Amino acid sequence: MTDNAQSGHGTATLPGSYQPLQSTFFVNRILKFLAGAMALWAAVGSAQAAAPIFVLNSLDASVSVIDPVTLEETRRFTTGKEPHHLYLTPDEKSLVVANALGDSLTFIDPRTAEVQREIRGILDPYHLRFTPDMKWFVTTANRLNHIDFYRWDGKDLALVKRVSTGKTPSHLWIDSKSTRVYATMQDSDELVAIDIATQTIVWRMGTGKIPADVFGTPDDRLILVALTGGDSVEVFDVSGAQPVLQKKIKTGEGAHAFRSVGDKRHVYVSNRVANTVSKIDTQTLTVVDSFPVPGGPDCMDVSADGKTLYVGSRWARKLSVVDIASRKVVRQVNVGKSPHGVWTLDHAPRQ
């Protein structure tokens, strides 16, 4: 102890038990401050790192980039003519936009929205998918009536075979084992199955009017087909040698595009004419919910936390933002003409 403490003078004469309490008090205050600051920094960093939302403006030949936090368009850049659909490369380093009338693919960084490169000479790429085994890239030629199979080596594409199909091949689905491609024929009202190993058609099945998007259940047993020319989703059991129509689920006029909820059980379907989105239980094959989305709802994506649905309102030139809990549109973002594909890297699981 100091002389002042011994003589009873100065601050050291305070009761001995006070000093540890005082120190603990200030240490706790500092720790709380640091914890709050770290939480704030983490929140800011998370917001800065949040991946953008992409909207393809088909009739403007452009892509709108939407900030997921402010829900504002931050930039817009041009692509080839009529970009309709987009898909992530297997290494998750590039988002591929298929420009149907531009006969090209535009590669974009899914995190920064910077254009990386363009591949020309891809005939009429309307819809596109990579196989789960990351070996094949498949496109539908909507106006040219064929489906193309390309080998993918992680960087370049090599055309292996061009398969003639029915009229106006539309959307694709590939099974989890990378053995079969399912494709809808929009103008010949068919569902076609193609063997990937041989690139040959193994069966055809008639559908309702104007089949559009197609979705497969996680067990690869059922295929759902949205009927844009009707008001329903047809469900086919494809587990056998030939498909069997199992059920027709009424959803709404102009049933068009699917997006998985992310729970391996439910899937959303947009009803473009009815201006609604329906939620289908793929186990009971029933509609369990439906809510309004204006402007011709088309392609959709679900946020990673499952709380928000992003919907391209095709006829209104808007991206509609739906709060899933309240089932209400809480925001509409101005984009370009005929918004079609909608996508973000920060999305819910695809099954």
Contacts in CASP RR format, 6 or more apart in sequence:
PFRMAT RR
TARGET T0000
AUTHOR 0000-0000-0000
METHOD contacts of the structure
MODEL  1
MTDNAQSGHGTATLPGSYQPLQSTFFVNRILKFLAGAMALWAAVGSAQAA
APIFVLNSLDASVSVIDPVTLEETRRFTTGKEPHHLYLTPDEKSLVVANA
LGDSLTFIDPRTAEVQREIRGILDPYHLRFTPDMKWFVTTANRLNHIDFY
RWDGKDLALVKRVSTGKTPSHLWIDSKSTRVYATMQDSDELVAIDIATQT
IVWRMGTGKIPADVFGTPDDRLILVALTGGDSVEVFDVSGAQPVLQKKIK
TGEGAHAFRSVGDKRHVYVSNRVANTVSKIDTQTLTVVDSFPVPGGPDCM
DVSADGKTLYVGSRWARKLSVVDIASRKVVRQVNVGKSPHGVWTLDHAPR
Q
1 12 0 8 1.000
2 12 0 8 1.000
4 10 0 8 1.000
4 11 0 8 1.000
4 12 0 8 1.000
4 13 0 8 1.000
5 12 0 8 1.000
5 13 0 8 1.000
47 69 0 8 1.000
49 111 0 8 1.000
50 67 0 8 1.000
50 68 0 8 1.000
50 69 0 8 1.000
50 346 0 8 1.000
51 68 0 8 1.000
51 110 0 8 1.000
51 111 0 8 1.000
51 344 0 8 1.000
51 345 0 8 1.000
51 346 0 8 1.000
52 65 0 8 1.000
52 66 0 8 1.000
52 67 0 8 1.000
52 68 0 8 1.000
52 74 0 8 1.000
52 111 0 8 1.000
52 113 0 8 1.000
52 344 0 8 1.000
53 65 0 8 1.000
53 66 0 8 1.000
53 67 0 8 1.000
53 68 0 8 1.000
53 301 0 8 1.000
53 310 0 8 1.000
53 319 0 8 1.000
53 342 0 8 1.000
53 343 0 8 1.000
53 344 0 8 1.000
54 63 0 8 1.000
54 64 0 8 1.000
54 65 0 8 1.000
54 66 0 8 1.000
54 86 0 8 1.000
54 95 0 8 1.000
54 108 0 8 1.000
54 110 0 8 1.000
54 113 0 8 1.000
54 341 0 8 1.000
54 342 0 8 1.000
54 343 0 8 1.000
54 344 0 8 1.000
55 63 0 8 1.000
55 64 0 8 1.000
55 66 0 8 1.000
55 312 0 8 1.000
55 319 0 8 1.000
55 335 0 8 1.000
55 336 0 8 1.000
55 339 0 8 1.000
55 341 0 8 1.000
55 342 0 8 1.000
56 63 0 8 1.000
56 79 0 8 1.000
56 83 0 8 1.000
56 84 0 8 1.000
56 85 0 8 1.000
56 86 0 8 1.000
56 97 0 8 1.000
56 339 0 8 1.000
56 340 0 8 1.000
56 341 0 8 1.000
56 342 0 8 1.000
57 63 0 8 1.000
57 64 0 8 1.000
57 76 0 8 1.000
57 83 0 8 1.000
57 335 0 8 1.000
57 336 0 8 1.000
57 337 0 8 1.000
57 338 0 8 1.000
57 339 0 8 1.000
57 340 0 8 1.000
58 82 0 8 1.000
58 83 0 8 1.000
58 84 0 8 1.000
58 337 0 8 1.000
58 338 0 8 1.000
58 339 0 8 1.000
58 340 0 8 1.000
59 82 0 8 1.000
59 336 0 8 1.000
59 337 0 8 1.000
59 338 0 8 1.000
60 336 0 8 1.000
60 337 0 8 1.000
60 338 0 8 1.000
61 78 0 8 1.000
61 79 0 8 1.000
61 80 0 8 1.000
61 81 0 8 1.000
61 82 0 8 1.000
61 83 0 8 1.000
61 99 0 8 1.000
62 76 0 8 1.000
62 77 0 8 1.000
62 78 0 8 1.000
62 79 0 8 1.000
62 83 0 8 1.000
62 336 0 8 1.000
63 76 0 8 1.000
63 77 0 8 1.000
63 79 0 8 1.000
63 83 0 8 1.000
63 97 0 8 1.000
63 106 0 8 1.000
63 108 0 8 1.000
63 113 0 8 1.000
64 73 0 8 1.000
64 76 0 8 1.000
64 319 0 8 1.000
64 333 0 8 1.000
64 335 0 8 1.000
64 336 0 8 1.000
64 339 0 8 1.000
65 73 0 8 1.000
65 74 0 8 1.000
65 75 0 8 1.000
65 76 0 8 1.000
65 77 0 8 1.000
65 113 0 8 1.000
66 72 0 8 1.000
66 73 0 8 1.000
66 74 0 8 1.000
66 319 0 8 1.000
66 333 0 8 1.000
66 335 0 8 1.000
67 73 0 8 1.000
67 74 0 8 1.000
68 303 0 8 1.000
68 344 0 8 1.000
68 346 0 8 1.000
71 321 0 8 1.000
71 331 0 8 1.000
71 333 0 8 1.000
72 333 0 8 1.000
73 333 0 8 1.000
73 334 0 8 1.000
73 335 0 8 1.000
74 113 0 8 1.000
75 113 0 8 1.000
76 336 0 8 1.000
77 113 0 8 1.000
77 115 0 8 1.000
79 97 0 8 1.000
79 99 0 8 1.000
79 104 0 8 1.000
79 106 0 8 1.000
80 99 0 8 1.000
80 101 0 8 1.000
80 102 0 8 1.000
80 104 0 8 1.000
80 106 0 8 1.000
80 118 0 8 1.000
81 99 0 8 1.000
81 100 0 8 1.000
81 101 0 8 1.000
81 102 0 8 1.000
82 99 0 8 1.000
82 100 0 8 1.000
82 101 0 8 1.000
82 102 0 8 1.000
83 97 0 8 1.000
83 98 0 8 1.000
83 99 0 8 1.000
83 100 0 8 1.000
83 106 0 8 1.000
83 340 0 8 1.000
83 341 0 8 1.000
84 98 0 8 1.000
84 100 0 8 1.000
84 126 0 8 1.000
84 127 0 8 1.000
84 340 0 8 1.000
84 341 0 8 1.000
85 97 0 8 1.000
85 98 0 8 1.000
85 126 0 8 1.000
85 127 0 8 1.000
85 128 0 8 1.000
85 299 0 8 1.000
85 340 0 8 1.000
85 341 0 8 1.000
86 95 0 8 1.000
86 96 0 8 1.000
86 97 0 8 1.000
86 98 0 8 1.000
86 128 0 8 1.000
86 341 0 8 1.000
86 343 0 8 1.000
87 95 0 8 1.000
87 96 0 8 1.000
87 98 0 8 1.000
87 128 0 8 1.000
87 129 0 8 1.000
87 130 0 8 1.000
88 94 0 8 1.000
88 95 0 8 1.000
88 96 0 8 1.000
88 110 0 8 1.000
88 130 0 8 1.000
88 343 0 8 1.000
88 345 0 8 1.000
89 95 0 8 1.000
89 96 0 8 1.000
89 107 0 8 1.000
89 130 0 8 1.000
89 154 0 8 1.000
90 130 0 8 1.000
90 134 0 8 1.000
90 152 0 8 1.000
90 154 0 8 1.000
91 154 0 8 1.000
92 110 0 8 1.000
92 345 0 8 1.000
93 109 0 8 1.000
93 110 0 8 1.000
94 107 0 8 1.000
94 108 0 8 1.000
94 109 0 8 1.000
94 110 0 8 1.000
94 116 0 8 1.000
95 107 0 8 1.000
95 108 0 8 1.000
95 109 0 8 1.000
95 110 0 8 1.000
95 343 0 8 1.000
95 345 0 8 1.000
96 105 0 8 1.000
96 106 0 8 1.000
96 107 0 8 1.000
96 108 0 8 1.000
96 128 0 8 1.000
97 105 0 8 1.000
97 106 0 8 1.000
97 107 0 8 1.000
97 108 0 8 1.000
98 105 0 8 1.000
98 122 0 8 1.000
98 125 0 8 1.000
98 126 0 8 1.000
98 127 0 8 1.000
98 128 0 8 1.000
98 139 0 8 1.000
99 105 0 8 1.000
99 106 0 8 1.000
99 125 0 8 1.000
100 124 0 8 1.000
100 125 0 8 1.000
100 126 0 8 1.000
100 142 0 8 1.000
100 143 0 8 1.000
101 124 0 8 1.000
103 120 0 8 1.000
103 121 0 8 1.000
103 122 0 8 1.000
103 123 0 8 1.000
103 124 0 8 1.000
103 125 0 8 1.000
104 118 0 8 1.000
104 119 0 8 1.000
104 120 0 8 1.000
104 121 0 8 1.000
104 122 0 8 1.000
104 125 0 8 1.000
105 118 0 8 1.000
105 119 0 8 1.000
105 122 0 8 1.000
105 125 0 8 1.000
105 128 0 8 1.000
106 115 0 8 1.000
106 118 0 8 1.000
107 115 0 8 1.000
107 116 0 8 1.000
107 117 0 8 1.000
107 118 0 8 1.000
107 119 0 8 1.000
108 114 0 8 1.000
108 115 0 8 1.000
108 116 0 8 1.000
109 115 0 8 1.000
109 116 0 8 1.000
110 345 0 8 1.000
111 345 0 8 1.000
119 157 0 8 1.000
122 139 0 8 1.000
122 148 0 8 1.000
122 157 0 8 1.000
123 141 0 8 1.000
123 144 0 8 1.000
123 146 0 8 1.000
123 148 0 8 1.000
124 139 0 8 1.000
124 141 0 8 1.000
124 142 0 8 1.000
124 143 0 8 1.000
124 144 0 8 1.000
125 139 0 8 1.000
125 140 0 8 1.000
125 141 0 8 1.000
125 148 0 8 1.000
126 139 0 8 1.000
126 140 0 8 1.000
126 141 0 8 1.000
126 142 0 8 1.000
126 143 0 8 1.000
126 169 0 8 1.000
126 170 0 8 1.000
127 139 0 8 1.000
127 140 0 8 1.000
127 142 0 8 1.000
127 169 0 8 1.000
127 170 0 8 1.000
127 171 0 8 1.000
127 172 0 8 1.000
128 137 0 8 1.000
128 138 0 8 1.000
128 139 0 8 1.000
128 140 0 8 1.000
128 172 0 8 1.000
129 137 0 8 1.000
129 138 0 8 1.000
129 172 0 8 1.000
129 173 0 8 1.000
129 174 0 8 1.000
129 181 0 8 1.000
130 136 0 8 1.000
130 137 0 8 1.000
130 138 0 8 1.000
130 152 0 8 1.000
131 137 0 8 1.000
131 138 0 8 1.000
131 174 0 8 1.000
131 178 0 8 1.000
131 196 0 8 1.000
132 174 0 8 1.000
132 176 0 8 1.000
132 177 0 8 1.000
132 178 0 8 1.000
133 178 0 8 1.000
134 152 0 8 1.000
134 154 0 8 1.000
135 151 0 8 1.000
135 152 0 8 1.000
135 178 0 8 1.000
136 149 0 8 1.000
136 150 0 8 1.000
136 151 0 8 1.000
136 152 0 8 1.000
136 178 0 8 1.000
136 196 0 8 1.000
137 149 0 8 1.000
137 150 0 8 1.000
137 151 0 8 1.000
137 152 0 8 1.000
137 157 0 8 1.000
138 147 0 8 1.000
138 148 0 8 1.000
138 149 0 8 1.000
138 150 0 8 1.000
138 172 0 8 1.000
138 174 0 8 1.000
138 181 0 8 1.000
139 147 0 8 1.000
139 148 0 8 1.000
139 150 0 8 1.000
140 147 0 8 1.000
140 169 0 8 1.000
140 170 0 8 1.000
140 171 0 8 1.000
140 172 0 8 1.000
140 183 0 8 1.000
141 147 0 8 1.000
141 148 0 8 1.000
141 169 0 8 1.000
142 168 0 8 1.000
142 169 0 8 1.000
142 170 0 8 1.000
142 186 0 8 1.000
143 168 0 8 1.000
145 164 0 8 1.000
145 165 0 8 1.000
145 166 0 8 1.000
145 167 0 8 1.000
145 168 0 8 1.000
145 169 0 8 1.000
146 162 0 8 1.000
146 163 0 8 1.000
146 164 0 8 1.000
146 165 0 8 1.000
146 169 0 8 1.000
147 162 0 8 1.000
147 163 0 8 1.000
147 165 0 8 1.000
147 169 0 8 1.000
147 172 0 8 1.000
147 181 0 8 1.000
147 183 0 8 1.000
147 194 0 8 1.000
148 159 0 8 1.000
148 161 0 8 1.000
148 162 0 8 1.000
148 163 0 8 1.000
149 159 0 8 1.000
149 160 0 8 1.000
149 161 0 8 1.000
149 162 0 8 1.000
149 163 0 8 1.000
149 196 0 8 1.000
149 199 0 8 1.000
150 157 0 8 1.000
150 158 0 8 1.000
150 159 0 8 1.000
150 160 0 8 1.000
151 157 0 8 1.000
151 158 0 8 1.000
151 160 0 8 1.000
160 199 0 8 1.000
161 199 0 8 1.000
163 194 0 8 1.000
163 199 0 8 1.000
163 200 0 8 1.000
163 201 0 8 1.000
165 183 0 8 1.000
165 185 0 8 1.000
165 192 0 8 1.000
165 201 0 8 1.000
166 185 0 8 1.000
166 187 0 8 1.000
166 188 0 8 1.000
166 190 0 8 1.000
166 192 0 8 1.000
167 185 0 8 1.000
167 186 0 8 1.000
167 187 0 8 1.000
167 188 0 8 1.000
168 185 0 8 1.000
168 186 0 8 1.000
168 187 0 8 1.000
168 188 0 8 1.000
169 183 0 8 1.000
169 184 0 8 1.000
169 185 0 8 1.000
169 186 0 8 1.000
169 192 0 8 1.000
170 183 0 8 1.000
170 184 0 8 1.000
170 185 0 8 1.000
170 186 0 8 1.000
170 211 0 8 1.000
170 212 0 8 1.000
170 213 0 8 1.000
171 183 0 8 1.000
171 184 0 8 1.000
171 212 0 8 1.000
171 213 0 8 1.000
171 214 0 8 1.000
172 181 0 8 1.000
172 182 0 8 1.000
172 183 0 8 1.000
172 214 0 8 1.000
173 181 0 8 1.000
173 182 0 8 1.000
173 183 0 8 1.000
173 214 0 8 1.000
173 215 0 8 1.000
173 216 0 8 1.000
173 223 0 8 1.000
174 180 0 8 1.000
174 181 0 8 1.000
174 182 0 8 1.000
174 196 0 8 1.000
175 182 0 8 1.000
175 216 0 8 1.000
175 220 0 8 1.000
176 218 0 8 1.000
176 220 0 8 1.000
177 220 0 8 1.000
178 196 0 8 1.000
179 195 0 8 1.000
179 196 0 8 1.000
179 197 0 8 1.000
180 193 0 8 1.000
180 194 0 8 1.000
180 195 0 8 1.000
180 196 0 8 1.000
180 202 0 8 1.000
181 193 0 8 1.000
181 194 0 8 1.000
181 196 0 8 1.000
182 191 0 8 1.000
182 192 0 8 1.000
182 193 0 8 1.000
182 194 0 8 1.000
182 214 0 8 1.000
182 216 0 8 1.000
182 223 0 8 1.000
182 238 0 8 1.000
183 191 0 8 1.000
183 192 0 8 1.000
183 194 0 8 1.000
183 214 0 8 1.000
184 190 0 8 1.000
184 191 0 8 1.000
184 192 0 8 1.000
184 207 0 8 1.000
184 211 0 8 1.000
184 212 0 8 1.000
184 213 0 8 1.000
184 214 0 8 1.000
184 225 0 8 1.000
185 191 0 8 1.000
185 192 0 8 1.000
185 211 0 8 1.000
186 210 0 8 1.000
186 211 0 8 1.000
186 212 0 8 1.000
186 228 0 8 1.000
187 210 0 8 1.000
189 206 0 8 1.000
189 207 0 8 1.000
189 208 0 8 1.000
189 209 0 8 1.000
189 210 0 8 1.000
189 211 0 8 1.000
190 204 0 8 1.000
190 205 0 8 1.000
190 206 0 8 1.000
190 207 0 8 1.000
190 211 0 8 1.000
191 204 0 8 1.000
191 205 0 8 1.000
191 206 0 8 1.000
191 207 0 8 1.000
191 211 0 8 1.000
191 214 0 8 1.000
191 223 0 8 1.000
191 225 0 8 1.000
191 236 0 8 1.000
191 243 0 8 1.000
192 201 0 8 1.000
192 203 0 8 1.000
192 204 0 8 1.000
192 205 0 8 1.000
193 201 0 8 1.000
193 202 0 8 1.000
193 203 0 8 1.000
193 204 0 8 1.000
193 205 0 8 1.000
193 238 0 8 1.000
193 243 0 8 1.000
194 200 0 8 1.000
194 201 0 8 1.000
194 202 0 8 1.000
195 201 0 8 1.000
195 202 0 8 1.000
203 241 0 8 1.000
203 242 0 8 1.000
203 243 0 8 1.000
205 236 0 8 1.000
205 242 0 8 1.000
205 243 0 8 1.000
205 245 0 8 1.000
207 225 0 8 1.000
207 227 0 8 1.000
207 234 0 8 1.000
208 227 0 8 1.000
208 229 0 8 1.000
208 230 0 8 1.000
208 234 0 8 1.000
209 227 0 8 1.000
209 228 0 8 1.000
209 229 0 8 1.000
209 230 0 8 1.000
210 227 0 8 1.000
210 228 0 8 1.000
210 229 0 8 1.000
210 230 0 8 1.000
211 225 0 8 1.000
211 226 0 8 1.000
211 227 0 8 1.000
211 228 0 8 1.000
211 234 0 8 1.000
212 225 0 8 1.000
212 226 0 8 1.000
212 227 0 8 1.000
212 228 0 8 1.000
212 255 0 8 1.000
212 256 0 8 1.000
212 257 0 8 1.000
213 225 0 8 1.000
213 226 0 8 1.000
213 256 0 8 1.000
213 257 0 8 1.000
213 258 0 8 1.000
213 269 0 8 1.000
214 223 0 8 1.000
214 224 0 8 1.000
214 225 0 8 1.000
214 226 0 8 1.000
214 258 0 8 1.000
215 223 0 8 1.000
215 224 0 8 1.000
215 226 0 8 1.000
215 258 0 8 1.000
215 260 0 8 1.000
215 267 0 8 1.000
216 222 0 8 1.000
216 223 0 8 1.000
216 224 0 8 1.000
217 223 0 8 1.000
217 224 0 8 1.000
217 282 0 8 1.000
218 264 0 8 1.000
218 351 0 8 1.000
220 238 0 8 1.000
220 239 0 8 1.000
221 237 0 8 1.000
221 238 0 8 1.000
221 239 0 8 1.000
222 235 0 8 1.000
222 236 0 8 1.000
222 237 0 8 1.000
222 238 0 8 1.000
222 246 0 8 1.000
222 282 0 8 1.000
223 235 0 8 1.000
223 236 0 8 1.000
223 238 0 8 1.000
223 243 0 8 1.000
224 233 0 8 1.000
224 234 0 8 1.000
224 235 0 8 1.000
224 236 0 8 1.000
224 258 0 8 1.000
224 267 0 8 1.000
224 269 0 8 1.000
224 280 0 8 1.000
224 282 0 8 1.000
225 233 0 8 1.000
225 234 0 8 1.000
225 235 0 8 1.000
225 236 0 8 1.000
226 233 0 8 1.000
226 251 0 8 1.000
226 254 0 8 1.000
226 255 0 8 1.000
226 256 0 8 1.000
226 257 0 8 1.000
226 258 0 8 1.000
226 269 0 8 1.000
227 233 0 8 1.000
227 234 0 8 1.000
227 254 0 8 1.000
227 255 0 8 1.000
228 254 0 8 1.000
228 255 0 8 1.000
228 256 0 8 1.000
228 272 0 8 1.000
229 254 0 8 1.000
229 255 0 8 1.000
230 252 0 8 1.000
230 253 0 8 1.000
230 254 0 8 1.000
230 255 0 8 1.000
231 250 0 8 1.000
231 251 0 8 1.000
231 252 0 8 1.000
231 253 0 8 1.000
231 254 0 8 1.000
231 255 0 8 1.000
231 271 0 8 1.000
231 274 0 8 1.000
232 248 0 8 1.000
232 249 0 8 1.000
232 250 0 8 1.000
232 251 0 8 1.000
232 252 0 8 1.000
232 255 0 8 1.000
233 248 0 8 1.000
233 249 0 8 1.000
233 251 0 8 1.000
233 255 0 8 1.000
233 269 0 8 1.000
233 280 0 8 1.000
234 245 0 8 1.000
234 247 0 8 1.000
234 248 0 8 1.000
234 249 0 8 1.000
235 245 0 8 1.000
235 246 0 8 1.000
235 247 0 8 1.000
235 248 0 8 1.000
235 249 0 8 1.000
235 285 0 8 1.000
236 243 0 8 1.000
236 244 0 8 1.000
236 245 0 8 1.000
236 246 0 8 1.000
237 243 0 8 1.000
237 244 0 8 1.000
237 246 0 8 1.000
246 285 0 8 1.000
247 285 0 8 1.000
249 280 0 8 1.000
249 285 0 8 1.000
249 286 0 8 1.000
249 287 0 8 1.000
250 287 0 8 1.000
251 269 0 8 1.000
251 271 0 8 1.000
251 274 0 8 1.000
251 276 0 8 1.000
251 278 0 8 1.000
251 280 0 8 1.000
251 287 0 8 1.000
251 290 0 8 1.000
252 271 0 8 1.000
252 273 0 8 1.000
252 274 0 8 1.000
252 276 0 8 1.000
252 278 0 8 1.000
253 271 0 8 1.000
253 272 0 8 1.000
253 273 0 8 1.000
253 274 0 8 1.000
254 271 0 8 1.000
254 272 0 8 1.000
254 273 0 8 1.000
254 274 0 8 1.000
255 269 0 8 1.000
255 270 0 8 1.000
255 271 0 8 1.000
255 272 0 8 1.000
255 278 0 8 1.000
256 269 0 8 1.000
256 270 0 8 1.000
256 271 0 8 1.000
256 272 0 8 1.000
256 297 0 8 1.000
256 298 0 8 1.000
257 269 0 8 1.000
257 270 0 8 1.000
257 298 0 8 1.000
257 299 0 8 1.000
257 300 0 8 1.000
258 267 0 8 1.000
258 268 0 8 1.000
258 269 0 8 1.000
259 267 0 8 1.000
259 268 0 8 1.000
259 299 0 8 1.000
259 300 0 8 1.000
259 301 0 8 1.000
259 302 0 8 1.000
259 309 0 8 1.000
260 266 0 8 1.000
260 267 0 8 1.000
260 268 0 8 1.000
260 302 0 8 1.000
260 348 0 8 1.000
260 349 0 8 1.000
260 350 0 8 1.000
260 351 0 8 1.000
261 267 0 8 1.000
261 268 0 8 1.000
261 279 0 8 1.000
261 302 0 8 1.000
261 306 0 8 1.000
261 348 0 8 1.000
262 302 0 8 1.000
262 306 0 8 1.000
262 348 0 8 1.000
262 349 0 8 1.000
262 350 0 8 1.000
262 351 0 8 1.000
263 349 0 8 1.000
264 349 0 8 1.000
264 351 0 8 1.000
265 281 0 8 1.000
265 282 0 8 1.000
265 283 0 8 1.000
266 279 0 8 1.000
266 280 0 8 1.000
266 281 0 8 1.000
266 282 0 8 1.000
266 288 0 8 1.000
267 279 0 8 1.000
267 280 0 8 1.000
267 282 0 8 1.000
268 277 0 8 1.000
268 278 0 8 1.000
268 279 0 8 1.000
268 280 0 8 1.000
268 300 0 8 1.000
268 302 0 8 1.000
268 309 0 8 1.000
269 277 0 8 1.000
269 278 0 8 1.000
269 280 0 8 1.000
270 276 0 8 1.000
270 277 0 8 1.000
270 293 0 8 1.000
270 296 0 8 1.000
270 297 0 8 1.000
270 298 0 8 1.000
270 299 0 8 1.000
270 300 0 8 1.000
270 311 0 8 1.000
271 277 0 8 1.000
271 278 0 8 1.000
271 297 0 8 1.000
272 296 0 8 1.000
272 297 0 8 1.000
272 298 0 8 1.000
272 314 0 8 1.000
273 296 0 8 1.000
275 292 0 8 1.000
275 293 0 8 1.000
275 294 0 8 1.000
275 295 0 8 1.000
275 296 0 8 1.000
275 297 0 8 1.000
276 290 0 8 1.000
276 291 0 8 1.000
276 292 0 8 1.000
276 293 0 8 1.000
276 297 0 8 1.000
277 290 0 8 1.000
277 291 0 8 1.000
277 293 0 8 1.000
277 297 0 8 1.000
277 300 0 8 1.000
277 309 0 8 1.000
277 311 0 8 1.000
277 322 0 8 1.000
278 287 0 8 1.000
278 289 0 8 1.000
278 290 0 8 1.000
279 287 0 8 1.000
279 288 0 8 1.000
279 289 0 8 1.000
279 290 0 8 1.000
280 286 0 8 1.000
280 287 0 8 1.000
280 288 0 8 1.000
281 287 0 8 1.000
281 288 0 8 1.000
289 327 0 8 1.000
291 322 0 8 1.000
291 327 0 8 1.000
291 328 0 8 1.000
292 329 0 8 1.000
293 311 0 8 1.000
293 313 0 8 1.000
293 320 0 8 1.000
293 322 0 8 1.000
293 329 0 8 1.000
294 313 0 8 1.000
294 316 0 8 1.000
294 320 0 8 1.000
294 329 0 8 1.000
295 313 0 8 1.000
295 314 0 8 1.000
295 315 0 8 1.000
295 316 0 8 1.000
295 318 0 8 1.000
295 320 0 8 1.000
296 312 0 8 1.000
296 313 0 8 1.000
296 314 0 8 1.000
296 315 0 8 1.000
296 316 0 8 1.000
297 311 0 8 1.000
297 312 0 8 1.000
297 313 0 8 1.000
297 314 0 8 1.000
297 320 0 8 1.000
298 311 0 8 1.000
298 312 0 8 1.000
298 313 0 8 1.000
298 314 0 8 1.000
298 339 0 8 1.000
298 340 0 8 1.000
298 341 0 8 1.000
298 342 0 8 1.000
299 311 0 8 1.000
299 312 0 8 1.000
299 340 0 8 1.000
299 341 0 8 1.000
299 342 0 8 1.000
299 343 0 8 1.000
300 309 0 8 1.000
300 310 0 8 1.000
300 311 0 8 1.000
300 312 0 8 1.000
300 342 0 8 1.000
301 309 0 8 1.000
301 310 0 8 1.000
301 342 0 8 1.000
301 343 0 8 1.000
301 344 0 8 1.000
301 347 0 8 1.000
302 308 0 8 1.000
302 309 0 8 1.000
302 310 0 8 1.000
302 324 0 8 1.000
302 347 0 8 1.000
302 348 0 8 1.000
303 309 0 8 1.000
303 310 0 8 1.000
303 344 0 8 1.000
303 346 0 8 1.000
303 347 0 8 1.000
303 348 0 8 1.000
304 346 0 8 1.000
304 347 0 8 1.000
304 348 0 8 1.000
305 348 0 8 1.000
306 324 0 8 1.000
306 348 0 8 1.000
307 323 0 8 1.000
307 324 0 8 1.000
307 325 0 8 1.000
308 321 0 8 1.000
308 322 0 8 1.000
308 323 0 8 1.000
308 324 0 8 1.000
309 321 0 8 1.000
309 322 0 8 1.000
309 324 0 8 1.000
310 319 0 8 1.000
310 320 0 8 1.000
310 321 0 8 1.000
310 322 0 8 1.000
310 342 0 8 1.000
310 344 0 8 1.000
311 319 0 8 1.000
311 320 0 8 1.000
311 321 0 8 1.000
311 322 0 8 1.000
311 342 0 8 1.000
312 318 0 8 1.000
312 319 0 8 1.000
312 320 0 8 1.000
312 335 0 8 1.000
312 339 0 8 1.000
312 340 0 8 1.000
312 341 0 8 1.000
312 342 0 8 1.000
313 319 0 8 1.000
313 320 0 8 1.000
313 332 0 8 1.000
313 339 0 8 1.000
314 338 0 8 1.000
314 339 0 8 1.000
314 340 0 8 1.000
315 338 0 8 1.000
316 332 0 8 1.000
317 334 0 8 1.000
317 335 0 8 1.000
317 336 0 8 1.000
317 337 0 8 1.000
317 338 0 8 1.000
317 339 0 8 1.000
318 332 0 8 1.000
318 333 0 8 1.000
318 334 0 8 1.000
318 335 0 8 1.000
318 339 0 8 1.000
319 332 0 8 1.000
319 333 0 8 1.000
319 335 0 8 1.000
319 339 0 8 1.000
319 342 0 8 1.000
320 329 0 8 1.000
320 331 0 8 1.000
320 332 0 8 1.000
321 329 0 8 1.000
321 330 0 8 1.000
321 331 0 8 1.000
321 332 0 8 1.000
321 333 0 8 1.000
322 328 0 8 1.000
322 329 0 8 1.000
322 330 0 8 1.000
323 330 0 8 1.000
END
